[in-house]
Protein backbone atom coordinates (compact mmCIF):
# COMPACT_ATOMS: atom_id res chain seq x y z
CA UNK A 1 0.00 0.00 0.00
CA UNK A 2 1.37 3.36 -0.99
CA UNK A 3 1.54 5.83 1.87
CA UNK A 4 1.30 9.51 1.23
CA UNK A 5 2.39 12.46 3.28
CA UNK A 6 1.86 16.18 3.07
CA UNK A 7 4.41 18.72 4.22
CA UNK A 8 3.36 22.35 4.27
CA UNK A 9 6.03 24.90 4.99
CA UNK A 10 5.53 28.57 5.69
CA UNK A 11 7.29 30.81 3.19
CA UNK A 12 6.11 34.08 4.71
CA UNK A 13 8.85 36.68 5.10
CA UNK A 14 9.41 36.04 8.81
CA UNK A 15 9.77 32.24 8.50
CA UNK A 16 11.71 32.62 5.27
CA UNK A 17 14.25 34.93 6.91
CA UNK A 18 14.45 32.68 9.99
CA UNK A 19 15.62 29.74 7.91
CA UNK A 20 12.76 28.12 6.02
CA UNK A 21 14.53 28.87 2.72
CA UNK A 22 17.27 26.44 3.77
CA UNK A 23 14.80 24.02 5.39
CA UNK A 24 12.93 23.69 2.06
CA UNK A 25 16.15 22.68 0.31
CA UNK A 26 17.02 20.16 3.03
CA UNK A 27 13.53 18.63 2.72
CA UNK A 28 13.82 18.40 -1.08
CA UNK A 29 17.24 16.76 -0.81
CA UNK A 30 15.97 14.38 1.87
CA UNK A 31 12.97 13.31 -0.23
CA UNK A 32 15.17 12.71 -3.28
CA UNK A 33 17.84 10.83 -1.30
CA UNK A 34 15.24 8.57 0.33
CA UNK A 35 13.16 8.04 -2.83
CA UNK A 36 10.10 9.68 -1.29
CA UNK A 37 9.40 12.24 -4.02
CA UNK A 38 6.32 10.35 -5.18
CA UNK A 39 5.00 9.79 -1.63
CA UNK A 40 5.25 13.31 -0.25
CA UNK A 41 3.42 16.43 -1.37
CA UNK A 42 5.57 19.43 -0.44
CA UNK A 43 3.58 22.66 -0.38
CA UNK A 44 4.55 26.20 0.43
CA UNK A 45 2.23 28.64 2.18
CA UNK A 46 2.45 32.41 1.93
CA UNK A 47 1.99 32.92 5.65
CA UNK A 48 0.55 30.61 8.28
CA UNK A 49 0.04 33.41 10.86
CA UNK A 50 2.48 31.86 13.33
CA UNK A 51 5.33 34.30 12.67
CA UNK A 52 6.73 34.35 16.20
CA UNK A 53 7.04 30.54 16.11
CA UNK A 54 8.92 30.29 12.83
CA UNK A 55 10.38 28.60 11.00
CA UNK A 56 7.00 26.86 10.93
CA UNK A 57 5.87 23.73 9.09
CA UNK A 58 3.32 20.94 9.31
CA UNK A 59 3.65 17.28 8.37
CA UNK A 60 0.27 15.58 7.90
CA UNK A 61 -1.27 18.26 10.10
CA UNK A 62 1.29 17.90 12.91
CA UNK A 63 2.89 21.24 13.77
CA UNK A 64 6.61 21.90 14.10
CA UNK A 65 7.81 25.28 15.31
CA UNK A 66 11.23 26.94 15.33
CA UNK A 67 12.50 24.20 13.04
CA UNK A 68 16.26 24.25 12.61
CA UNK A 69 18.52 22.73 9.99
CA UNK A 70 20.09 20.49 12.62
CA UNK A 71 16.78 18.90 13.59
CA UNK A 72 14.85 18.76 10.31
CA UNK A 73 16.33 15.43 9.16
CA UNK A 74 15.52 13.83 12.53
CA UNK A 75 11.95 15.11 12.25
CA UNK A 76 11.64 13.76 8.71
CA UNK A 77 13.11 10.38 9.73
CA UNK A 78 10.55 10.12 12.51
CA UNK A 79 7.50 11.48 10.69
CA UNK A 80 8.05 9.83 7.32
CA UNK A 81 9.17 6.47 8.64
CA UNK A 82 7.57 3.53 6.92
CA UNK A 83 7.33 0.08 8.47
CA UNK A 84 10.30 -1.97 7.36
CA UNK A 85 12.34 1.03 6.28
C-alpha positions in Angstrom: 0.0 0.0 0.0 1.4 3.4 -1.0 1.5 5.8 1.9 1.3 9.5 1.2 2.4 12.5 3.3 1.9 16.2 3.1 4.4 18.7 4.2 3.4 22.3 4.3 6.0 24.9 5.0 5.5 28.6 5.7 7.3 30.8 3.2 6.1 34.1 4.7 8.8 36.7 5.1 9.4 36.0 8.8 9.8 32.2 8.5 11.7 32.6 5.3 14.2 34.9 6.9 14.4 32.7 10.0 15.6 29.7 7.9 12.8 28.1 6.0 14.5 28.9 2.7 17.3 26.4 3.8 14.8 24.0 5.4 12.9 23.7 2.1 16.2 22.7 0.3 17.0 20.2 3.0 13.5 18.6 2.7 13.8 18.4 -1.1 17.2 16.8 -0.8 16.0 14.4 1.9 13.0 13.3 -0.2 15.2 12.7 -3.3 17.8 10.8 -1.3 15.2 8.6 0.3 13.2 8.0 -2.8 10.1 9.7 -1.3 9.4 12.2 -4.0 6.3 10.4 -5.2 5.0 9.8 -1.6 5.2 13.3 -0.2 3.4 16.4 -1.4 5.6 19.4 -0.4 3.6 22.7 -0.4 4.6 26.2 0.4 2.2 28.6 2.2 2.4 32.4 1.9 2.0 32.9 5.7 0.6 30.6 8.3 0.0 33.4 10.9 2.5 31.9 13.3 5.3 34.3 12.7 6.7 34.3 16.2 7.0 30.5 16.1 8.9 30.3 12.8 10.4 28.6 11.0 7.0 26.9 10.9 5.9 23.7 9.1 3.3 20.9 9.3 3.6 17.3 8.4 0.3 15.6 7.9 -1.3 18.3 10.1 1.3 17.9 12.9 2.9 21.2 13.8 6.6 21.9 14.1 7.8 25.3 15.3 11.2 26.9 15.3 12.5 24.2 13.0 16.3 24.3 12.6 18.5 22.7 10.0 20.1 20.5 12.6 16.8 18.9 13.6 14.8 18.8 10.3 16.3 15.4 9.2 15.5 13.8 12.5 11.9 15.1 12.3 11.6 13.8 8.7 13.1 10.4 9.7 10.5 10.1 12.5 7.5 11.5 10.7 8.1 9.8 7.3 9.2 6.5 8.6 7.6 3.5 6.9 7.3 0.1 8.5 10.3 -2.0 7.4 12.3 1.0 6.3 
